[in-house]
Amino acid sequence: QTKMEYEWKPDEQGLQQILQLLKESQSPDTTIQRTVQQKLEQLNQYPDFNNYLIFVLTKLKSEDEPTRSLSGLILKNNVKAHFQNFPNGVTDFIKSECLNNIGDSSPLIRATVGILITTIASKGELQNWPDLLPKLCSLLDSEDYNTCEGAFGALQKICEDSAEILDSDVLDRPLNIMIPKFLQFFKHSSPKIRSHAVACVNQFIISRTQALMLHIDSFIENLFALAGDEEPEVRKNVCRALVMLLEVRMDRLLPHMHNIVEYMLQRTQDQDENVALEACEFWLTLAEQPILFPLINAGDVEEDETIPDSEQDIRPRFHRSRTVAQQHDEDGIEEEDDDDDEIDDDDTISDWNLRKCSAAALDVLANVYRDELLPHILPLLKELLFHHEWVVKESGILVLGAIAEGCMQGMIPYLPELIPHLIQCLSDKKALVRSITCWTLSRYAHWVVSQPPDTYLKPLMTELLKRILDSNKRVQEAACSAFATLEEEACTELVPYLAYILDTLVFAFSKYQHKNLLILYDAIGTLADSVGHHLNKPEYIQMLMPPLIQKWNMLKDEDKDLFPLLECLSSVATALQSGFLPYCEPVYQRCVNLVQKTLAQAMLNNAQPDQYEAPDKDFMIVALDLLSGLAEGLGGNIEQLVARSNILTLMYQCMQDKMPEVRQSSFALLGDLTKACFQHVKPCIADFMPILGTNLNPEFISVCNNATWAIGEISIQMGIEMQPYIPMVLHQLVEIINRPNTPKTLLENTAITIGRLGYVCPQEVAPMLQQFIRPWCTSLRNIRDNEEKDSAFRGICTMISVNPSGVIQDFIFFCDAVASWINPKDDLRDMFCKILHGFKNQVGDENWRRFSDQFPLPLKERLAAFYGV
């Protein structure tokens, strides 16, 4: 049967008929084209029609190329539509003809055959065409250029279309052979083939394909060798590769960053526009790395505060849902990647010009080379910063800000001279100089705050507050953002100036338009976070609350401007504590209503999606977060409000929402209400605990974190009654604390909750001590002394007394964790003492001495001083 098929010969008359059709289909007349389409469709009924098409493409060399190529493209469409109906013989004939003619002397025919091959391959036929990849790979080694180029063209198309299946077990991982093979061709003499080779490998970067990651260094080395290639297509593919590597293997590029940045600056000016565009992508990707610098556009309008904001000026602000975190000893700097000091631009991309690229490059270089960069920059910088032309001066201030993060250490000696100069620039007559100076100063806020307040902090704050009331909208925005950064750094240092600060911020309320109001809310919220309860003074409340409540009353429930306002109020409520009481009822009520409305809308949408649109769940998330802020600020005072509302029923629904952020915020609220008024939460515990258990899934870090924290708070309130719920949560918690690469915050909260469960139900938890004691001790040694740490350590001590053998192997870790306490309460110190001395007595003096000789000196000294061991 098969033998017959392979010796298939076309019938001369049929062949002429098909050639006639192919010629007619190239006619510009649409009526003719339509009849041709119909005839082609009819011909599909003949099983060997497709044999004719492949015959014209591969064997009929007498015909002109466009006709032959067209025959192949019609065949490709038939493969797409009817491949499963092709008789076996036809399929085999087409496959063998493709492989025999991939090296046709015409580039057009080669490309057409390649398209045909990848179309068959992506119809699930890579599995059913086992000799395809080996054959194409062996053809790469052909002496004949056309064969090599044709095979590579086909492979490139297959890599583009079937990347995923190539990297799966289905095919026995062909990439392990293909990728090293492709890399050999980076040095081929033909530019076309070099270009194919890079393009093939590029398909596997973003997915971090294992076979490529094994050869990543040789890939990068080979790319560098092609950097100056004379063929634009090769340069374009090299740029594209570097852009993608920046996203997935920054670590491998860092050692070469200097050269890469220089290379990309050259390529950004490439004569070939496609190369230049690819290179520009590099700077954009660079800017997305957690590296910040401003994007300034050079609109030069001095006073525009009276021009109304256009809607597209207002970027959607992404709401950060509540995450419960521990405070740390070291420096209290949170490891969140906040993008707050990025001054963004109306349309960043179109305005992406070379000065911004260069600022990005400098920021990256500064982070890579640190202070080694300074000798190259400082001489230039001096000249720029004090230049009489404002455009030049402005660029110098931008550079100074761009290098702040990477070169901070090396810049310190110059700051006493530079900061006063910058503070002067804040009142420059050019708005663009004023706005960039706000940003640059905010990049040095950490240093400013570390100096005596009268030297720099006070003058800087005074000038920044004036800029918040600038007549230029961009300066207002830059000053407001910079001030928020300063607040975060200065914290309670600002307390003496609160009246003055509030004066300005409240005045800005009446002055600001839409877009900047949103940033103003952020500055007020950050102020509340930074000074905390110091804000709770009648005169401050009198200044701050009326304008906030006035905006609150103006905004409708559907207005997205509620988000930043609710966030701001959440910080204010937490800071004011009892001072917020007069305002809490309407605020509480509205939040509950927002949650209820959103849930109702979601139910309608689930039932009848065609009639009801899906709600914007952000309203509900922000409302839950504000309720958390109220519970945290008002404490027991919220009890009446909770009693008179159905918030717990609503929370039960929110805790089961599909959207992780909704669950995250509802667990935070659960924890806060547990602390504030447990009598109302307790009746729901039997319903809540199973849900908390199923959310201990570290794939959703923040959800898992908040659920963990809430379980800990609940256990403290439940005491021994927590017993029936331990099996629902303990195994997941122990698993999480032992997972590699778990974020610090989650580890700390997990440890605290395990400790608290052990505190209330030691018999249930202590048997597992050995499985968690080591990561437990290492994750809690860095957090500050506080209530949560206290209850967790009481739990560990209680469990050790129940199961002392569980801690024997890791006792050194326990000693280290105990030593991390600055001043534990007396009874907790006694518990520590008892365990340490008990262990020492049990092993005997000689063994204890041998054991404690392994201790680092500071640990040895602390334990001796505090606990006499």
N, C-alpha and C positions, 0 to 999 in steps of 0.2 A: 504493500500500500504506500509506505513512505517513499520507497525507491521510485515508484511511478511519479509521485508528486514532484520529487526533486528534478525529474527530467521534463518538467512541465514546459510546453512550448505554447506561445500565444497563437491564437488563430488570426491570420493576417487581417481578415475583414474586421474582426472584433477590435484588433489593435488600431486600425485606421479610424474606426468609429470613436474610440476613446481619445485618440490624438486630436480628432476634429473637435470633440467637446472641450478638450484642454485649450485648444487655440481660441475657440469661441468665448471661453470663460475669461479670456484676457481682454475681451472687447469692452470699450467704455460704455456701451449701450446697456442700460439696466434691464430692459425687457429681455434682451438676449441672455443676460446673466441669470435672470430668473428661470428661463426655460432650461438653461444648462443645469442649474441647481436641481430642478425636478427630475431631469434625466439621470443625474448622478445618483439621486435617491433611489430611483427605480433599479438602477444597475446593482445596488447593494443586495438585491435578491439573489444574484448569481454568486455562488460560493467562490468562484475563482476570479471575480472582478478585482479583488485586492491583489491577486497575483499579477494582473495586467499593470496595476499602478506601480508595484515595486519594480516590475520589469522595465517600465518607462524610466523610472528614477535611476536604476542602477545599470541597466544593460544597453539601453537604447542611445548609445553615445552619438548617433548621427543627429539626434534632435538638439534644438537649442536649449541652453541651461535653464532659462526661466520656465519653459514648459516642463522639463524634467523635475525641477524643484517643486512646481505646482502639483505635479502628480504625487510627489512625496507628501506634500502638505494635506492633500485630499485624503490620502491614506492615513495620515496622522489623525485627522478628524474622525475617520471611520474607526480607527483603533479606540479613540476616546469613547465613541458612541456604541459600538457593537462588538468590542473585542471578544467578549465571552461567547459570541456566536460564531467566531471564525472556526472552520474545520481545523483539526490538528495539523494536517499537512500544510495548509496555507500558513498557519502560524510559524511552523518550522522553516518554511521556505523564506518568509519575510525576515525571520531572525538571522538565518545564515547569510542572506543577501546583504543585510545591514552590516554584519561583521566583515564580509568580504569587500565591502565598498566604502568603508569608513575612510579609506585613504585615497578617494577619488581626486584626480588632479585639479578639480574645480573647487575653490573655497565654498561656493554657494551649495554645491551638491554635498560636500562634506558636512556643512552645517545642517542641511536638511536631514541627512541620515542621522546625525547626532540628535536632532529634535525627535525623530521617529523612535530612536533607541530609548531616550529618556521617557517618552510617552508610554512605550510598552512596559518599561521598568516600573513606572509609577502606577501602572494598572495592577499592582500586586504581583508583578511578574519577576521581581528580583529573586523571589524564592524559586520561581519555576524556570529560571534561566540561569542555572548555576554556573555555566561557563562564561557568562557575560563579563563580570568584573575581572576574573583572571585573564581572559582574552584581551580585554582593553588594556589592562596593565602591562601585558607582555608586548602589545603593539607599541607601547610607549618607547620600547627599546629599539624599534625599527630604525634601520639606517635611512629609510626613506622619509624625508621631511613631511610629505603629505600625510602619510600613515600616522606618524607621531602626532601631528597637529590635529588630525581628525579624531584620533582616539582621545586626545586630551580635551578637545571641545566637547565630545560626548560625555566624558567623565565629569567635566565641570558642570554640565547640565544635570547629570545624575546627582552630583553632590548638592546642587541647589534644590532639586525637587525631592530627594529622598534622604536628606541628612539624618532624619530621626531613625529610620529603619537601618541605615548603615551602621549606626552606633548601638544596635540592640543585639540581643543574643540570637534573634531569629536567623541571622545570616552567619553566625559564628564569627562575629566581629572582624569583618574584612579590613576595617580601618587600621588595625594593627600592622597590616602590610602596606596599605595604600598610603598612609601619611608619610612614613619614612621614604617611600618611593617618590611621592610628590616633592619632598624636600630636596631630593637629589637634582631635580630639574630647575631649581632656582638659579642654577649657574649655567643653564643651557645657552647655546650661542644665539638661538632665535628669540627675539623679543616677544613674539606671539606666544611661544611656548612658556617662557618665563611668566608671562602674564597669566596664562591658564593655571600654572602650577600654584601661584600665590592665591588666585581666586578660589581654587579647589580647597586649599587649606583654610582659607578665611571662613568657609562655611561652618567650621567646627569650633570657632573661638567662643562665641557667645554662649553656646551650650556647655562650655568647659568639658568637651569630649575627652574622656580618659586617654585615648590613644594620642591625642595632641598634647595633653598636659605632660605626658611622659617625655615628649621631645621639645618641650616649650623653649628650653634654652637654645637648642640648635635652630629652632624656628626663628627666634629673635635674632640670633647671630646672622642667619641667612638673609633676614629682612634688611639688616644693616648693610650687608654686602650689596644689596640692590638699591640703596638709598639714592645713588646718583644715576640710576639707569636712564639711558637716552630715550626710552620708549614711554610716552605719557601714560599709557594704559598700565604699565608696570608701576610707575610712580604712584598712580591713583590707588592701585591695589595695596601698595606698601602703606600709604597713608591710612587707607581703610583698616588695614590690619592693626596698625598702631592705635587707632581710635578705639577699636574693640578691645584690644589688650588692656588699654587704660581702664576699661570698665571691669574686666574680669581678672587681670593679673597685674595690677598696679605694682605689687611687690616685686615682680620680675623686671619691670621697667625702671623702678626707682634708681638703681645704680647707674643707669644710662640717661637719666632724665635731662642732664645738662645738654647732651648731644641731641636728644630727641627734640627738645624745645628749640634749639638752634635750627635743626633740620626743618621743623614745622614752620618756623618763621620764614625760612627760604621758600618752602613749598607754598605758603600762603600767598607768595608773590609769583607763583609759577606762571609761565607764559600760557600754559594750557589751562583754560578756565575750569575744566572738570577736576583737574588736580587741585587747583586752588580751593575749590569748594569743599572737596574731601578734607583738605588740610584745615579749613575753617572749622569743620566738625570737631577737630581735635581740641580746639580752644573751648568749644561749647561743652564737650565732655569733661574737659579739665575743670570747667567752672562748676560742673555738677558734683565733682568730688567734694568731700566736705572741706572745701577751702573757700574762704569767703573774701570777696572784694567787691567794690561797688560797681554798678554799671551806670555811668552818668551819661545822659544824652546832652548834647550841647545846645539845647534850646536856651536862648539867652534873653528871657523876659525878666525884667527886674521886679516889677510889682504886679502880681497876677492874682492876689488873693480875692479880688472881686469877680474874676472870671469864673462862671460856674463850672464844676467838675463835669467832664463827660463820662458817661457810664463806663466806657471801656477803660478809663483810667483806673478804675477801682478793681484791684485784683481780688479774687475770692481769697479769703483768709482761711487757712486750714485750722480747724479747731483741734487743739490738743486735748484729748480726753484725760481725765484724772488717772494718774498712776500713783500708787502709794509707795513712797521710797523712804529709806533710812537716812539719817544724817551721819556724816562721816567725820572722823577725827582730823584727817590730814588738812584739808583746806576748804572743805565745804563746797568745792566746785563740782557741780553735777556733771555727769558724763553724758548729757543729752546733746545731740547735734542740733542746736537751735540755729535756725537761719535768720535770727533776728537782726544781725547787723548787716544784712545785705540790702543795699538800697536798690530796689529794682526799678524797672524802666517800663514805660508804657508799652513799647513793643520791642522787647529785648533783642529778638533775633535780627530784625531788619536793621537794628541800630548797632549791630555787633561790628564794631570797627576795630582798626588795628591798635588803637590806644588801649582798648579794653583787653584785647588779646594780650597786649604786652603786660598790662597790669596782672592778668591771670598768670602769665608766664613768670613774672617776678615773684608773685605770691608762692607759686609752686617751687621755684628755685630757692626762695628763702626758706621754705619748709624742708627742702632737701639738703641744701648746703649750710643752712643756719648761718652762723656769723662769718663763715669763710666768704660769704657773698659781699660783706660790707666794704672791704678795701676797694672793690670794683665800683661800688655804688656811691659811697660817701662823697668823694670829690665832686661828682656830678650833682649829687643831691644838694649840696651846699649852694651851688650855683643856681639851681632851679628854685629852691625855696625862697631865696631873697631876691629873685629876679623882678625887674620893674614892670615887665609885661605880664598882665594877669593870667593869660593863657598858659604861659610857661610856669608861673608860680603855682597855678592850679594843678598842673601835671606833677610838679614836685611833691605837692601835698598828697596827691593820689599815690605816688610811689612810696612815700613815707608810711602811709596806711597799709599798702599792699605788703610791705616787708615786716610789719609789726609782729605778726605771729611768729614767723620763722626766726627773725633776727633780734627778738626782744632783748636777750642777754647783752648782745654786743651794742645795742642802742642805748642802754641805760646811762653810760657816761655823758651822752649828748642830750638826754632828755631835759635836764635842768635848764638848758639854753633853749631847746626846741619847743617845749610845752608853752612857755610864756609867749614865744613868737606865734605859735598856733592860736593861742587864746586871743592874741591881737588880730589874727586873720579872721576870727569869727565876726569882726565888724568891718571886714573889707567892703568896698562899695559894690563889688561884683557878686551877684547872688550865687553864681556857680562856685566861686571861691568859698563863700560862707558855707554852702551845703557840703562840699567835699571835706572842709575842715571839721565839721561836726562828726563826720564818719571817722576820719583819721584819729581825732581825739578819743573817740569811743574805743578805738582799737588799743589805746594806751591807758584806758581807765584803770586797769588792774594796778599799774605802777602808780598812777596819780593817787589812788586810794591808800597805797602803802606808805605815802609820805605824810608829814604832819599836815593836818587839814587846812591850816591857814595858808600854807605855801602854794598849793596848786588846786586842791579840791574846791575851796571856797571861790576863788576867782573863776575857775572853770564853770562851776555850777551857776554862778551869777550870770556869766555871759551866755551859757547855753539856755538859761531860762529866758533871756532877752530874745534869743533866736527862735524859741518856741513861739514867740509873738511877732516873728518877722513878717514883712509885708509880702514875701514871696512864698508860694505854696510849697515849692520843693525844699526850701530851707526849713520851713515849719516841719515838714515830714522828716527831714534828716535830723533836725534837732530833737524832735520827739523820740525818734528811734535811739539816737545817741544817749538821750537822757535816761531811757529805759535801761540801756546797758550800764550806765553809770550807777543807777539805782541798785542793780543787781550786785555790782561790785562793792558799793559803799554800805549797803544795808543800814545798820543803825547809826552809822556816822552821819546820816542825814537828819537824824531826829532834831538837832538844834535848829535846823533851817525849815522845819515842816511848814510853819505858817507862811513863810515866804514862797515855798514851792507850791503849796496849795493855792495861794493867791494867783500865781501864774497859770497853773493848770486850769483853774476854774474860769479865769478870764478867757483862756483859749477856747473854752466851750462856746462862748458867744461869738468868737471870731472865726472859728474853723468851719470849713465846708465839709461835705460828705466824706470824701476819701480820708482826709486827715483826722476827722473825728474818730475814725476806726483806730488810728494809731494812738490817738490821745487816750482812748479807753485802755489801751495796752499799757501806756505809761502810768496811768492811775492804778491799774491792777498791780503792776510791778512794784509801784511805790508801797501799796498796801502789803504785798508779800514781803517787801524788804524791811519795813519798819514795824510790822506786826501790831501788837497791842498798844504801841506808842501813839497810834492813830486815834485811839479811843479817848479823845478829850472833847467835851461839849463844843468848844469853839471850832475844832477841826470838823466835827460832824456837821455843824451848822453851815460851814462853808461848802463841804463836799457833797452832802446828800441831796440838797434841793435840785441842783442842775441834773444829777443822775436820775432822780425820780421824775423830773420833768421830761427827760428823753424817754424814760421808761413808759410814761403815760402816752407819749406821742406815737410810739411805735405800735403797729398792728401785729397780731400774732403771726402773720404770714411773712413779716419783714425780716430778711436775712440779717439786717443790721442788729437784730436782737442778739446774735451770737456773741460778738465782741462785748456788747453791753452786759449780757448775762455773765460772761467770763469775768469781766471787771467787777461786777457786783459780788460774785462768788469770792474773789480775793478780799474785797472790802468787808463782806460779812464775816469772813474768817478772822480778819484783823480786828474789827470793831467789837467782836464778841457781844457782850450785853448791850453795847452802844447801838447795836443794830435793831434791838427789840422794837422800837417804835415803827420800824419800816417792815418788820418781818411778815406780818400777816398777808398784805396784798401780794408781796413777792412770792411767798410760799404758795398761795392760792393759784397764782398765774402759772407757776412751774408745774403744779399738779395738773392744771388744765391743759398745758402744752403736751404733757406726757399722754394724758387721756385722749386728746384730739388725735395725736399722731398714731396711737395704737388703734383707735377706731378706724381711721383712714386706711391703715395697713390691712385691717381685717376686711374692709370693703374691697380693697384692691385685690386681696387674695381670692375673695369669693367671685368677683366679677371684674377681671383685669381690663376688659374692653370698655367698661363703663366708668370705672373709678381709677384715677391715676395714683401711682405709688406716692406716699408722703416723703418729704425730705426728713429723714430720721435725725439729722443734725439738731433739729429743734428739740427733740426728745433727749438727745445726749447732753446738750448744753443745759437743759432744764434739770436733768438728774444731777449734773455736776454742781449746779447752783444749790440744789437741795442739800447736797453733801456739804457745801460751804456753810450753809445755814446750820446744819446739824453740828458741824465742827465748831462754829462760832458761838452758837446759842447753847449748846450742850443740853442740859435738862430742860431749859426753857422751851425747847421745841415740842415737848411732850404733848401739850394742849393741842397744838396744830395737827400733830400726827393722829391724835385721838379722834379729831373731828373730820378726818379725811380718809379716802380709800387708798392711800399711797401704797400700803403693803400688797393689796391685790394687784395694783398696777405693776409693782416691782416683780411680782411673781411672773407676770407676762414678759416684762423686759428681760428678766434673767434667762428666758428661753428664746429670745429673739435670734433670728438667723445672723444678724449683723454683729460681728465681734465687738465693735466699739460700744454698742448699746449694752451688751452683757458686761463689758468692762466697767462702764459707769454705774450700772445697777449694783454690781458687787461692791464698788467703793461706797455707794450710798448705804448698802446693807451694813457694812462695817461701821460707818459713822452713826447710823441709827442704833446699832447694837450698843455702841458706847454711850449714846445720848439718852435713849429711853427703851431699855431692853424689854420692859414689861409689855410693850406693844409688839415686839418682834417675836417673843418667845412662843406664842401660840402657833406661829407659822414654821417653826424650826423643822418639824417633821417633813414639811413640804419642801423647804429650802435646801436641806442638807444633801439629798440625792443630786440635786441640780449642781450644787457646788462641787460634789465629787466628780461629776462628768466633765466639769470645766477645768479640771487640773490637767490640762493638755498643753504642754510647753510649746506646741506649734503656734499658739496665740499667746505670745509672751505676756502682754499686758492683762489679758483676760485671766490667765493662769495666776499672775501675780496678785491681782486684786481678790480673786476667789480665795487664794491661799491666806491672804491677810485677813479677810472676813472670817474664815474658819477659826483663825487664832483668836480674834476678838470674841467670837461666839463662845469658844471653849472657856475663856476666862469667866464669862457670865454664867455659863451652864454648870460649871463645876463637875461634880461626879455624874450628873445627868447626861454628860456628853458621851458616856460609855457606849450606848447602842450605835453611835454614829462613827466611832473610830474605824471600824472595818471599811466604811465607805470611802475613807480618804487616806489612811495611813500609808498603804502600799504605793499609791501614786506619789505622795510627798517624798518617800524614801527614794523612789526611782528618780525623781527630779533632782534631788540634792546630789545624787551620784552621777548625773549626766555630764559628759564633758561639754565645754563651751556654753554652759548655762549663764545668762547675764547675771552680773553681780547683784542687782536689786532683787531678782527672783530668788537667788540663792539665799540671800539674807532673810527675806520674808519666809521662805520655806523653813529655814532653820528655826526662826522664831516660833512659827506655828507648831513645828514638831516639838519644840521645847514646851510650849504652852499645853499641847495635848498631853505631854508626859507629866506636866505639873498637875493637871486635874485628874488624869487616869493613869498613874504610873504603872499599875499592874498590866494594863493593855499594851503600853508602848515600850516599856523597858526591855522585854524580850528581844526587840529588834535593835537594841543599842549598838551592837557591834557593826551593824550594817550602815549606820549613819554618823557615828561619833566623830570620825575624822573630818569629813567635809563640813560637818556641823561646826566643829571648833574653828576650822580655817575661815569659814565664811563669817563668823561673828566676831573675830578678833579685831576687825577694823571699825566697828560701828561705835558711836558714842554711848556712854552710860545713859540709859533712859529707862522708862517704865517697861518698854517691850523687851529690852535686853534683860532687865531684871527678872521678869516673869519667866523668860526662856531659860535663864541660867538656874533659877530655882527648880524648874522642871528637870533639867539635866542632872542636878545634884540629887533630886529625889529618885530619879531613875537609876543613878549609879548606886544608891543605897539599896535599891531593890535587886539590881543585877550587876554587882561589882565586877564580875569576870568580863562583862561586855566592854569594859574600857581599858582592861589591862594592856592589850597590844598597842593601843594608841595613846597611852597615858601622857606622853610628852606633848601631844597636841592639846590635851586638856589643860596641862600646866600653862602652856602658852596662852590659851584663851582666858584662863583665870587672871594671868598677869596683865591682860589688856584692860582690866578694870582700873579706873583712876580712884574713885571712892565708892565701893559697894556699900549698901546699907549694912548695919552691924550684924543682923542675923544672917544675911547672905554671906558676909565675910566668915562668920563662924562655920557655915556649911562648907565653904571652901577649905578652911583650916582642918576641919574634921576629916575630909576626904584625903587631903594631902598627907596629913600625919598618919592616917589609917594606912595609906599605901606604903609610907616609909616604914612604919612599924612592921607591916606584913613582910616586906622583902628584906628587912634588916639593914643596919647602917652601912655595911660594906657594899651590898648591892645598890643601895640608894646612892652611895657616893659614885659608884661606877656609872649609874644611870644619869645622875645629874651632871656628870662631867661632859656629857654630850650636849648640854644646854649651851646656847649662845650666852656670852657673859651678861648682857643686860637682863636676860630672863632669870639667870641664876641670882643676880643681885636683888631683883625685885621680889622673887619668892622668899629669899632670905629675910629681906627687910619687912615685908608685909605679913608673911605667914610663918616665919621662923623655921623654914625647912632648908 
